Amino acid sequence: MVSTDTVRTVVGIIGNVISFALFISPAPTMIRIIKRKSVEEFSPIPYLATILNCIFWIFYGQPFVHPHSTLVVTINSVGFALEFIYSTIFLLYSKNNKQRWKIVGIFLGELVFFAIVASLTMTFLHTHTKRSMVIGIFCVVFGVMMYSSPLTIMFNVIKTKSVEFMPFFLSLANFLNGAIWLTYALLRFDLYITIGNGLGAISGALQLILYACYYKSTPKRSSDGKPSEVQLSADSKV
């Protein structure tokens, strides 16, 4: 009979694959930005939010915080690297220096904040349970921020009746990622992974519903700005 741990490991591996798809899904948008040498109406905020989320999950999965979480560490390390690259592209192709300084300021602020939390946690908390609880709470908070970062563009979709700047594949990956990691967390109950990814699955589902509702009303555009085709893989928001 297959053990729960074995099933959980398999689900975790599947989760890594889906999470990688989630992290790599903005690639078409990055190519679009590089080709046009402009970030247009896309936003760096979701990528910056994901960076902070990944940093805390990497720390959460360390043996001295929450043992037996190798799969959490591996995929979030990959995610951090990719999101850093995306943020750098935004930095290079932003419209003005004010926007660039905003990106740099947010990133540096995230690093300082993490360093403070990590230092305090390691200094004053001396058991896995306490460290897991504190870092887990931060992971949930920033996971919610990551998954809710599309809210602004979702409101814009409803207002403009257009999904041009809400990428289908990113929304689909968000939903699948939340669902598979929710399953992973329930197999050996982990409250913090459960909460964050449960909300992620709901957020992704809502995005897919909006996409289905407003796909037909989206103006068709080509690469030169003339009507042509819907940008299915265009990513994020401001």
LUMKOL-230887 format. One record per atom (N, C-alpha, C): residue in one letter; x, y, z; residue number from 1. Coordinates in steps of 0.001 Angstrom, whole numbers. Example, Ala and Ser with C-alpha at 12.3 -4.5 7.8 and 13.67 -1.06 7.14 Angstrom:
<pts>
[A,[13190,-5690,7800],1],
[A,[12300,-4500,7800],1],
[A,[13200,-3300,7800],1],
[S,[12850,-2250,7080],2],
[S,[13670,-1060,7140],2],
[S,[12900,30,7870],2],
</pts>
This chain:
<pts>
[M,[843,-1195,0],1],
[M,[0,0,0],1],
[M,[888,1260,0],1],
[V,[530,2202,-839],2],
[V,[1305,3430,-958],2],
[V,[1079,4309,267],2],
[S,[2159,4783,847],3],
[S,[2053,5601,2054],3],
[S,[1657,7033,1720],3],
[T,[1150,7720,2737],4],
[T,[761,9119,2571],4],
[T,[1956,9989,2204],4],
[D,[3109,9690,2812],5],
[D,[4315,10466,2521],5],
[D,[4727,10335,1061],5],
[T,[4579,9110,514],6],
[T,[4924,8893,-890],6],
[T,[3997,9685,-1799],6],
[V,[2714,9615,-1503],7],
[V,[1726,10366,-2290],7],
[V,[2015,11862,-2198],7],
[R,[2331,12305,-1000],8],
[R,[2624,13730,-787],8],
[R,[3847,14160,-1596],8],
[T,[4859,13286,-1640],9],
[T,[6061,13610,-2416],9],
[T,[5736,13722,-3900],9],
[V,[4932,12799,-4402],10],
[V,[4535,12834,-5814],10],
[V,[3747,14098,-6121],10],
[V,[2806,14422,-5233],11],
[V,[2011,15641,-5414],11],
[V,[2912,16869,-5368],11],
[G,[3907,16835,-4461],12],
[G,[4847,17948,-4357],12],
[G,[5657,18134,-5631],12],
[I,[6062,17014,-6246],13],
[I,[6808,17085,-7500],13],
[I,[5929,17675,-8609],13],
[I,[4678,17221,-8658],14],
[I,[3734,17790,-9625],14],
[I,[3556,19275,-9356],14],
[G,[3490,19620,-8054],15],
[G,[3364,21025,-7679],15],
[G,[4553,21846,-8146],15],
[N,[5754,21250,-8076],16],
[N,[6957,21936,-8553],16],
[N,[6860,22217,-10051],16],
[V,[6363,21231,-10803],17],
[V,[6232,21396,-12254],17],
[V,[5230,22505,-12580],17],
[I,[4081,22486,-11896],18],
[I,[3056,23496,-12152],18],
[I,[3533,24874,-11691],18],
[S,[4220,24900,-10560],19],
[S,[4742,26172,-10061],19],
[S,[5766,26747,-11038],19],
[F,[6575,25866,-11628],20],
[F,[7538,26326,-12623],20],
[F,[6802,26926,-13815],20],
[A,[5704,26274,-14218],21],
[A,[4900,26813,-15317],21],
[A,[4352,28189,-14943],21],
[L,[3961,28337,-13673],22],
[L,[3461,29631,-13196],22],
[L,[4562,30680,-13262],22],
[F,[5745,30320,-12795],23],
[F,[6846,31274,-12773],23],
[F,[7342,31635,-14173],23],
[I,[7253,30697,-15117],24],
[I,[7768,30938,-16463],24],
[I,[6703,31555,-17369],24],
[S,[5435,31533,-16955],25],
[S,[4345,32012,-17811],25],
[S,[4462,33479,-18232],25],
[P,[5122,34361,-17450],26],
[P,[5264,35742,-17918],26],
[P,[6279,35924,-19047],26],
[A,[6982,34855,-19445],27],
[A,[8028,34988,-20460],27],
[A,[7551,35669,-21747],27],
[P,[6367,35307,-22286],28],
[P,[5909,35988,-23506],28],
[P,[5742,37497,-23304],28],
[T,[5313,37880,-22116],29],
[T,[5174,39304,-21825],29],
[T,[6529,39987,-21792],29],
[M,[7507,39314,-21185],30],
[M,[8845,39885,-21130],30],
[M,[9429,40058,-22537],30],
[I,[9168,39083,-23414],31],
[I,[9619,39173,-24803],31],
[I,[8943,40354,-25492],31],
[R,[7650,40520,-25220],32],
[R,[6895,41645,-25798],32],
[R,[7482,42981,-25328],32],
[I,[7786,43073,-24040],33],
[I,[8349,44314,-23484],33],
[I,[9709,44610,-24119],33],
[I,[10537,43582,-24248],34],
[I,[11871,43769,-24826],34],
[I,[11776,44201,-26288],34],
[K,[10875,43572,-27036],35],
[K,[10724,43914,-28451],35],
[K,[10228,45340,-28628],35],
[R,[9283,45750,-27788],36],
[R,[8703,47093,-27920],36],
[R,[9473,48141,-27122],36],
[K,[10432,47652,-26319],37],
[K,[11245,48548,-25493],37],
[K,[10377,49445,-24605],37],
[S,[9299,48855,-24106],38],
[S,[8369,49592,-23252],38],
[S,[7568,48606,-22405],38],
[V,[7290,48994,-21140],39],
[V,[6477,48136,-20268],39],
[V,[4995,48347,-20509],39],
[E,[4643,49326,-21361],40],
[E,[3252,49638,-21685],40],
[E,[2433,49805,-20398],40],
[E,[1309,49085,-20323],41],
[E,[454,49177,-19140],41],
[E,[703,48043,-18152],41],
[F,[1716,47249,-18403],42],
[F,[2039,46161,-17490],42],
[F,[2694,46720,-16226],42],
[S,[2619,45928,-15161],43],
[S,[3112,46396,-13868],43],
[S,[4153,45459,-13263],43],
[P,[5146,46009,-12566],44],
[P,[6142,45180,-11878],44],
[P,[5670,44673,-10519],44],
[I,[4565,45223,-10019],45],
[I,[4119,44906,-8654],45],
[I,[3914,43408,-8415],45],
[P,[3239,42662,-9309],46],
[P,[3068,41227,-9047],46],
[P,[4392,40486,-8936],46],
[Y,[5381,40893,-9728],47],
[Y,[6677,40227,-9711],47],
[Y,[7431,40541,-8420],47],
[L,[7348,41784,-7988],48],
[L,[7998,42180,-6734],48],
[L,[7328,41500,-5544],48],
[A,[6002,41381,-5602],49],
[A,[5272,40697,-4527],49],
[A,[5658,39219,-4481],49],
[T,[5844,38625,-5657],50],
[T,[6215,37213,-5716],50],
[T,[7629,36987,-5200],50],
[I,[8526,37938,-5452],51],
[I,[9891,37833,-4931],51],
[I,[9879,37713,-3407],51],
[L,[9133,38596,-2750],52],
[L,[9060,38557,-1290],52],
[L,[8431,37255,-820],52],
[N,[7403,36816,-1516],53],
[N,[6743,35562,-1178],53],
[N,[7729,34387,-1265],53],
[C,[8511,34350,-2344],54],
[C,[9482,33268,-2531],54],
[C,[10564,33284,-1455],54],
[I,[11049,34468,-1114],55],
[I,[12101,34575,-96],55],
[I,[11636,33963,1228],55],
[F,[10416,34285,1622],56],
[F,[9919,33779,2909],56],
[F,[9652,32280,2853],56],
[W,[9175,31760,1717],57],
[W,[8948,30324,1619],57],
[W,[10269,29554,1615],57],
[I,[11305,30139,1004],58],
[I,[12631,29503,1037],58],
[I,[13114,29395,2483],58],
[F,[12930,30456,3226],59],
[F,[13346,30466,4628],59],
[F,[12486,29505,5447],59],
[Y,[11189,29481,5163],60],
[Y,[10261,28585,5871],60],
[Y,[10676,27126,5693],60],
[G,[11159,26780,4507],61],
[G,[11495,25393,4210],61],
[G,[12861,24928,4685],61],
[Q,[13617,25815,5324],62],
[Q,[14937,25437,5830],62],
[Q,[14801,24452,6998],62],
[P,[15738,23521,7131],63],
[P,[15666,22511,8203],63],
[P,[15573,23108,9605],63],
[F,[16148,24278,9803],64],
[F,[16120,24883,11133],64],
[F,[14839,25672,11398],64],
[V,[13960,25728,10391],65],
[V,[12656,26381,10585],65],
[V,[11536,25354,10485],65],
[H,[11412,24699,9323],66],
[H,[10357,23700,9124],66],
[H,[10941,22521,8347],66],
[P,[11406,21490,9035],67],
[P,[12061,20337,8385],67],
[P,[11141,19633,7385],67],
[H,[11756,18827,6512],68],
[H,[11034,18012,5534],68],
[H,[10260,18861,4524],68],
[S,[10837,19973,4113],69],
[S,[10155,20859,3163],69],
[S,[11054,21180,1964],69],
[T,[11833,20184,1546],70],
[T,[12785,20395,451],70],
[T,[12109,20866,-827],70],
[L,[10953,20278,-1155],71],
[L,[10265,20634,-2398],71],
[L,[9766,22077,-2377],71],
[V,[9470,22573,-1192],72],
[V,[9057,23974,-1060],72],
[V,[10238,24898,-1358],72],
[V,[11412,24509,-876],73],
[V,[12617,25317,-1075],73],
[V,[13041,25335,-2541],73],
[T,[13042,24169,-3181],74],
[T,[13546,24087,-4554],74],
[T,[12755,24957,-5512],74],
[I,[11437,24848,-5490],75],
[I,[10642,25591,-6468],75],
[I,[10641,27085,-6172],75],
[N,[10682,27453,-4908],76],
[N,[10693,28879,-4594],76],
[N,[12049,29522,-4891],76],
[S,[13107,28729,-4876],77],
[S,[14419,29237,-5287],77],
[S,[14411,29548,-6787],77],
[V,[13824,28642,-7560],78],
[V,[13680,28874,-9000],78],
[V,[12796,30092,-9244],78],
[G,[11706,30172,-8485],79],
[G,[10786,31299,-8629],79],
[G,[11452,32623,-8333],79],
[F,[12243,32660,-7278],80],
[F,[12946,33891,-6926],80],
[F,[13850,34347,-8068],80],
[A,[14606,33412,-8647],81],
[A,[15530,33755,-9731],81],
[A,[14783,34323,-10938],81],
[L,[13680,33678,-11313],82],
[L,[12921,34131,-12477],82],
[L,[12256,35483,-12231],82],
[E,[11658,35650,-11040],83],
[E,[10980,36908,-10746],83],
[E,[11980,38059,-10665],83],
[F,[13193,37768,-10227],84],
[F,[14233,38793,-10195],84],
[F,[14585,39235,-11619],84],
[I,[14654,38273,-12533],85],
[I,[14929,38595,-13937],85],
[I,[13806,39460,-14513],85],
[Y,[12550,39087,-14229],86],
[Y,[11419,39860,-14740],86],
[Y,[11445,41291,-14204],86],
[S,[11733,41423,-12921],87],
[S,[11780,42754,-12313],87],
[S,[12897,43592,-12928],87],
[T,[14005,42936,-13266],88],
[T,[15115,43636,-13906],88],
[T,[14713,44146,-15286],88],
[I,[13938,43358,-16012],89],
[I,[13440,43783,-17331],89],
[I,[12556,45012,-17185],89],
[F,[11695,45012,-16160],90],
[F,[10867,46188,-15904],90],
[F,[11735,47394,-15582],90],
[L,[12794,47158,-14832],91],
[L,[13699,48240,-14465],91],
[L,[14336,48851,-15719],91],
[L,[14724,48013,-16649],92],
[L,[15398,48474,-17855],92],
[L,[14473,49207,-18820],92],
[Y,[13205,48782,-18876],93],
[Y,[12298,49325,-19884],93],
[Y,[11170,50180,-19315],93],
[S,[11303,50610,-18069],94],
[S,[10308,51502,-17481],94],
[S,[10316,52855,-18192],94],
[K,[9209,53577,-18068],95],
[K,[9024,54812,-18820],95],
[K,[9906,55949,-18323],95],
[N,[10196,55965,-17045],96],
[N,[10954,57083,-16485],96],
[N,[11737,56653,-15251],96],
[N,[12614,57541,-14790],97],
[N,[13456,57237,-13633],97],
[N,[12647,57083,-12353],97],
[K,[11529,57781,-12254],98],
[K,[10684,57678,-11068],98],
[K,[10182,56249,-10901],98],
[Q,[9757,55659,-12003],99],
[Q,[9269,54282,-11956],99],
[Q,[10410,53310,-11638],99],
[R,[11589,53597,-12184],100],
[R,[12743,52737,-11914],100],
[R,[13135,52782,-10438],100],
[W,[13164,53974,-9876],101],
[W,[13519,54114,-8459],101],
[W,[12479,53449,-7567],101],
[K,[11235,53460,-8012],102],
[K,[10180,52796,-7247],102],
[K,[10447,51297,-7182],102],
[I,[10836,50710,-8314],103],
[I,[11142,49281,-8359],103],
[I,[12323,48956,-7451],103],
[V,[13392,49735,-7567],104],
[V,[14583,49526,-6743],104],
[V,[14250,49683,-5263],104],
[G,[13477,50709,-4944],105],
[G,[13114,50975,-3551],105],
[G,[12305,49845,-2936],105],
[I,[11344,49333,-3696],106],
[I,[10520,48229,-3193],106],
[I,[11370,46988,-2975],106],
[F,[12249,46680,-3932],107],
[F,[13093,45489,-3824],107],
[F,[14028,45572,-2621],107],
[L,[14688,46712,-2456],108],
[L,[15599,46881,-1319],108],
[L,[14835,46846,1],108],
[G,[13651,47431,4],109],
[G,[12817,47409,1205],109],
[G,[12435,45985,1584],109],
[E,[12157,45158,577],110],
[E,[11823,43756,830],110],
[E,[13008,43014,1462],110],
[L,[14206,43252,927],111],
[L,[15390,42577,1454],111],
[L,[15671,42978,2901],111],
[V,[15541,44267,3188],112],
[V,[15778,44751,4547],112],
[V,[14740,44165,5508],112],
[F,[13489,44172,5079],113],
[F,[12412,43630,5910],113],
[F,[12650,42157,6211],113],
[F,[13007,41382,5185],114],
[F,[13263,39961,5390],114],
[F,[14437,39742,6340],114],
[A,[15494,40516,6164],115],
[A,[16677,40371,7017],115],
[A,[16334,40615,8479],115],
[I,[15495,41612,8733],116],
[I,[15092,41912,10108],116],
[I,[14274,40765,10701],116],
[V,[13281,40283,9938],117],
[V,[12421,39199,10417],117],
[V,[13232,37933,10654],117],
[A,[14115,37597,9705],118],
[A,[14923,36384,9835],118],
[A,[15854,36465,11045],118],
[S,[16466,37617,11250],119],
[S,[17387,37793,12376],119],
[S,[16663,37663,13705],119],
[L,[15514,38310,13818],120],
[L,[14746,38245,15059],120],
[L,[14247,36828,15331],120],
[T,[13827,36154,14265],121],
[T,[13322,34783,14416],121],
[T,[14409,33846,14927],121],
[M,[15585,33913,14334],122],
[M,[16679,33022,14728],122],
[M,[17247,33374,16097],122],
[T,[17139,34643,16472],123],
[T,[17708,35085,17751],123],
[T,[16805,34744,18933],123],
[F,[15498,34937,18765],124],
[F,[14594,34832,19920],124],
[F,[13701,33585,19928],124],
[L,[13621,32877,18823],125],
[L,[12792,31672,18773],125],
[L,[13704,30462,18582],125],
[H,[13557,29473,19448],126],
[H,[14535,28386,19460],126],
[H,[13933,27005,19202],126],
[T,[12694,26940,18741],127],
[T,[12101,25644,18407],127],
[T,[11514,25712,16994],127],
[H,[11414,24543,16360],128],
[H,[10834,24480,15022],128],
[H,[9396,24978,15022],128],
[T,[8665,24625,16055],129],
[T,[7248,25010,16121],129],
[T,[7076,26516,16124],129],
[K,[7831,27204,16951],130],
[K,[7711,28658,17044],130],
[K,[8203,29340,15771],130],
[R,[9326,28872,15251],131],
[R,[9846,29470,14019],131],
[R,[8894,29241,12853],131],
[S,[8350,28032,12754],132],
[S,[7407,27712,11680],132],
[S,[6161,28586,11767],132],
[M,[5697,28804,12991],133],
[M,[4488,29601,13185],133],
[M,[4702,31043,12720],133],
[V,[5789,31659,13172],134],
[V,[6041,33065,12843],134],
[V,[6300,33240,11349],134],
[I,[7217,32454,10796],135],
[I,[7532,32579,9378],135],
[I,[6344,32133,8528],135],
[G,[5628,31118,9002],136],
[G,[4447,30653,8280],136],
[G,[3399,31741,8148],136],
[I,[3209,32523,9207],137],
[I,[2241,33630,9154],137],
[I,[2663,34653,8104],137],
[F,[3953,34976,8078],138],
[F,[4440,35908,7053],138],
[F,[4245,35319,5658],138],
[C,[4483,34022,5502],139],
[C,[4292,33373,4203],139],
[C,[2847,33479,3744],139],
[V,[1929,33284,4667],140],
[V,[507,33392,4328],140],
[V,[170,34809,3893],140],
[V,[649,35784,4663],141],
[V,[361,37192,4352],141],
[V,[884,37561,2969],141],
[F,[2147,37203,2690],142],
[F,[2728,37579,1405],142],
[F,[2225,36705,275],142],
[G,[1803,35478,609],143],
[G,[1164,34643,-399],143],
[G,[-153,35248,-840],143],
[V,[-905,35765,129],144],
[V,[-2170,36447,-185],144],
[V,[-1897,37678,-1041],144],
[M,[-818,38405,-720],145],
[M,[-453,39579,-1514],145],
[M,[-132,39181,-2948],145],
[M,[603,38079,-3104],146],
[M,[974,37617,-4434],146],
[M,[-260,37227,-5232],146],
[Y,[-1133,36438,-4590],147],
[Y,[-2312,35962,-5297],147],
[Y,[-3350,37065,-5524],147],
[S,[-3350,38079,-4650],148],
[S,[-4333,39160,-4804],148],
[S,[-3810,40301,-5655],148],
[S,[-2517,40247,-6025],149],
[S,[-1955,41334,-6834],149],
[S,[-2690,41533,-8159],149],
[P,[-3346,40489,-8737],150],
[P,[-4112,40722,-9961],150],
[P,[-5422,41472,-9744],150],
[L,[-5787,41778,-8501],151],
[L,[-7085,42411,-8252],151],
[L,[-7251,43715,-9020],151],
[T,[-6176,44515,-9086],152],
[T,[-6295,45802,-9770],152],
[T,[-6624,45606,-11245],152],
[I,[-5966,44646,-11881],153],
[I,[-6246,44415,-13296],153],
[I,[-7598,43747,-13473],153],
[M,[-8041,42968,-12473],154],
[M,[-9364,42357,-12565],154],
[M,[-10444,43426,-12573],154],
[F,[-10259,44455,-11732],155],
[F,[-11204,45575,-11744],155],
[F,[-11146,46305,-13083],155],
[N,[-9940,46406,-13641],156],
[N,[-9777,47076,-14922],156],
[N,[-10441,46272,-16044],156],
[V,[-10376,44945,-15946],157],
[V,[-11028,44083,-16929],157],
[V,[-12530,44345,-16946],157],
[I,[-13112,44415,-15750],158],
[I,[-14550,44660,-15641],158],
[I,[-14903,46048,-16194],158],
[K,[-14045,47020,-15897],159],
[K,[-14293,48398,-16334],159],
[K,[-14181,48541,-17847],159],
[T,[-13145,47938,-18442],160],
[T,[-12887,48110,-19871],160],
[T,[-13498,47007,-20727],160],
[K,[-13976,45939,-20062],161],
[K,[-14508,44775,-20782],161],
[K,[-13466,44201,-21738],161],
[S,[-12213,44208,-21285],162],
[S,[-11103,43710,-22091],162],
[S,[-10126,42942,-21205],162],
[V,[-9652,41787,-21704],163],
[V,[-8692,40975,-20956],163],
[V,[-7285,41070,-21554],163],
[E,[-7043,42106,-22378],164],
[E,[-5748,42213,-23047],164],
[E,[-4583,42189,-22074],164],
[F,[-4757,42850,-20925],165],
[F,[-3651,42931,-19971],165],
[F,[-3838,42006,-18774],165],
[M,[-4701,40995,-18923],166],
[M,[-4807,39938,-17920],166],
[M,[-4522,38618,-18622],166],
[P,[-3313,38077,-18467],167],
[P,[-2885,36895,-19215],167],
[P,[-3640,35629,-18834],167],
[F,[-4116,34915,-19851],168],
[F,[-4856,33687,-19612],168],
[F,[-3991,32610,-18964],168],
[F,[-2790,32386,-19525],169],
[F,[-1961,31287,-19035],169],
[F,[-1474,31533,-17614],169],
[L,[-1245,32795,-17252],170],
[L,[-842,33093,-15882],170],
[L,[-2001,32817,-14928],170],
[S,[-3210,33183,-15345],171],
[S,[-4393,32933,-14513],171],
[S,[-4621,31434,-14335],171],
[L,[-4461,30678,-15424],172],
[L,[-4630,29229,-15357],172],
[L,[-3570,28603,-14453],172],
[A,[-2329,29056,-14610],173],
[A,[-1242,28529,-13777],173],
[A,[-1471,28863,-12308],173],
[N,[-1990,30071,-12025],174],
[N,[-2307,30458,-10647],174],
[N,[-3310,29489,-10028],174],
[F,[-4344,29167,-10789],175],
[F,[-5389,28270,-10289],175],
[F,[-4829,26867,-10035],175],
[L,[-4129,26312,-11025],176],
[L,[-3583,24960,-10886],176],
[L,[-2543,24892,-9771],176],
[N,[-1728,25928,-9665],177],
[N,[-701,25965,-8628],177],
[N,[-1331,25965,-7233],177],
[G,[-2337,26809,-7046],178],
[G,[-3018,26860,-5753],178],
[G,[-3671,25537,-5405],178],
[A,[-4300,24905,-6400],179],
[A,[-5027,23661,-6162],179],
[A,[-4090,22506,-5796],179],
[I,[-2972,22373,-6510],180],
[I,[-2077,21240,-6261],180],
[I,[-1344,21389,-4935],180],
[W,[-938,22616,-4582],181],
[W,[-240,22810,-3307],181],
[W,[-1215,22733,-2129],181],
[L,[-2479,23035,-2381],182],
[L,[-3501,22837,-1351],182],
[L,[-3622,21348,-1043],182],
[T,[-3629,20545,-2091],183],
[T,[-3675,19085,-1922],183],
[T,[-2454,18590,-1158],183],
[Y,[-1286,19099,-1522],184],
[Y,[-28,18740,-855],184],
[Y,[-102,19042,641],184],
[A,[-632,20213,974],185],
[A,[-705,20634,2373],185],
[A,[-1687,19792,3177],185],
[L,[-2755,19347,2538],186],
[L,[-3771,18574,3253],186],
[L,[-3338,17131,3508],186],
[L,[-2417,16615,2691],187],
[L,[-1971,15228,2872],187],
[L,[-1182,15052,4172],187],
[R,[-372,16034,4525],188],
[R,[229,16090,5867],188],
[R,[-30,17508,6326],188],
[F,[-1093,17676,7063],189],
[F,[-1666,19011,7250],189],
[F,[-646,20068,7641],189],
[D,[-607,21100,6768],190],
[D,[251,22261,7008],190],
[D,[-640,23493,6872],190],
[L,[-973,24090,8001],191],
[L,[-1937,25195,8033],191],
[L,[-1538,26337,7106],191],
[Y,[-256,26685,7107],192],
[Y,[187,27867,6391],192],
[Y,[160,27668,4872],192],
[I,[553,26493,4414],193],
[I,[464,26203,2986],193],
[I,[-994,26087,2568],193],
[T,[-1828,25538,3454],194],
[T,[-3250,25372,3149],194],
[T,[-3942,26712,2932],194],
[I,[-3757,27639,3846],195],
[I,[-4432,28937,3751],195],
[I,[-4011,29691,2493],195],
[G,[-2699,29852,2313],196],
[G,[-2204,30623,1180],196],
[G,[-2631,30066,-156],196],
[N,[-2510,28763,-327],197],
[N,[-2818,28170,-1621],197],
[N,[-4304,27935,-1834],197],
[G,[-5060,27807,-742],198],
[G,[-6512,27769,-884],198],
[G,[-7025,29082,-1469],198],
[L,[-6501,30181,-936],199],
[L,[-6866,31496,-1471],199],
[L,[-6362,31660,-2900],199],
[G,[-5184,31077,-3190],200],
[G,[-4631,31154,-4536],200],
[G,[-5517,30449,-5547],200],
[A,[-6042,29290,-5173],201],
[A,[-6925,28554,-6073],201],
[A,[-8197,29349,-6347],201],
[I,[-8724,29993,-5308],202],
[I,[-9936,30812,-5471],202],
[I,[-9655,32008,-6375],202],
[S,[-8509,32674,-6137],203],
[S,[-8125,33823,-6944],203],
[S,[-7971,33444,-8410],203],
[G,[-7298,32325,-8667],204],
[G,[-7122,31875,-10046],204],
[G,[-8436,31542,-10714],204],
[A,[-9334,30916,-9956],205],
[A,[-10647,30567,-10507],205],
[A,[-11427,31826,-10903],205],
[L,[-11372,32846,-10059],206],
[L,[-12071,34095,-10368],206],
[L,[-11502,34755,-11623],206],
[Q,[-10177,34704,-11775],207],
[Q,[-9550,35270,-12972],207],
[Q,[-10002,34532,-14228],207],
[L,[-10091,33207,-14148],208],
[L,[-10521,32421,-15304],208],
[L,[-11980,32713,-15662],208],
[I,[-12805,32919,-14640],209],
[I,[-14208,33262,-14889],209],
[I,[-14301,34607,-15605],209],
[L,[-13512,35587,-15132],210],
[L,[-13499,36898,-15790],210],
[L,[-13022,36778,-17229],210],
[Y,[-12016,35967,-17431],211],
[Y,[-11474,35799,-18778],211],
[Y,[-12538,35247,-19717],211],
[A,[-13273,34255,-19229],212],
[A,[-14330,33665,-20046],212],
[A,[-15428,34683,-20360],212],
[C,[-15694,35561,-19390],213],
[C,[-16771,36547,-19561],213],
[C,[-16408,37655,-20548],213],
[Y,[-15134,38060,-20564],214],
[Y,[-14749,39244,-21337],214],
[Y,[-13813,38966,-22508],214],
[Y,[-13545,37704,-22799],215],
[Y,[-12647,37381,-23912],215],
[Y,[-13198,37907,-25245],215],
[K,[-14469,37663,-25498],216],
[K,[-15051,38049,-26785],216],
[K,[-15128,39558,-26982],216],
[S,[-15236,40299,-25887],217],
[S,[-15358,41753,-26004],217],
[S,[-14006,42463,-26034],217],
[T,[-12902,41674,-25973],218],
[T,[-11558,42262,-25983],218],
[T,[-11168,42710,-27389],218],
[P,[-10712,43965,-27549],219],
[P,[-10261,44444,-28863],219],
[P,[-9113,43582,-29374],219],
[K,[-9155,43231,-30638],220],
[K,[-8101,42431,-31244],220],
[K,[-6989,43349,-31739],220],
[R,[-5753,43046,-31338],221],
[R,[-4635,43900,-31729],221],
[R,[-3490,43071,-32267],221],
[S,[-2747,43648,-33162],222],
[S,[-1547,43011,-33698],222],
[S,[-327,43628,-33043],222],
[S,[854,43171,-33377],223],
[S,[2077,43681,-32775],223],
[S,[2342,45137,-33115],223],
[D,[1740,45636,-34223],224],
[D,[1952,47038,-34586],224],
[D,[862,47939,-34051],224],
[G,[-10,47358,-33190],225],
[G,[-1037,48168,-32555],225],
[G,[-2357,48168,-33296],225],
[K,[-2400,47559,-34507],226],
[K,[-3623,47504,-35280],226],
[K,[-4411,46269,-34891],226],
[P,[-5735,46297,-35088],227],
[P,[-6544,45146,-34726],227],
[P,[-6035,43863,-35366],227],
[S,[-5884,42808,-34548],228],
[S,[-5425,41543,-35084],228],
[S,[-5807,40375,-34205],228],
[E,[-5140,40208,-33046],229],
[E,[-5447,39063,-32196],229],
[E,[-5302,39415,-30737],229],
[V,[-6014,38689,-29897],230],
[V,[-5973,38932,-28467],230],
[V,[-4657,38420,-27898],230],
[Q,[-4062,39193,-27003],231],
[Q,[-2799,38805,-26369],231],
[Q,[-3092,37825,-25246],231],
[L,[-3205,36564,-25571],232],
[L,[-3558,35558,-24567],232],
[L,[-2505,35412,-23493],232],
[S,[-1252,35590,-23856],233],
[S,[-187,35324,-22894],233],
[S,[425,36578,-22307],233],
[A,[-219,37717,-22530],234],
[A,[305,38951,-21934],234],
[A,[145,38885,-20439],234],
[D,[1144,39339,-19704],235],
[D,[1136,39190,-18254],235],
[D,[741,40460,-17543],235],
[S,[849,40476,-16392],236],
[S,[404,41201,-15243],236],
[S,[-105,42613,-15352],236],
[K,[29,43276,-14251],237],
[K,[-730,44472,-13924],237],
[K,[169,45531,-13335],237],
[V,[-449,46672,-12957],238],
[V,[394,47726,-12380],238],
[V,[304,47739,-10871],238],
</pts>
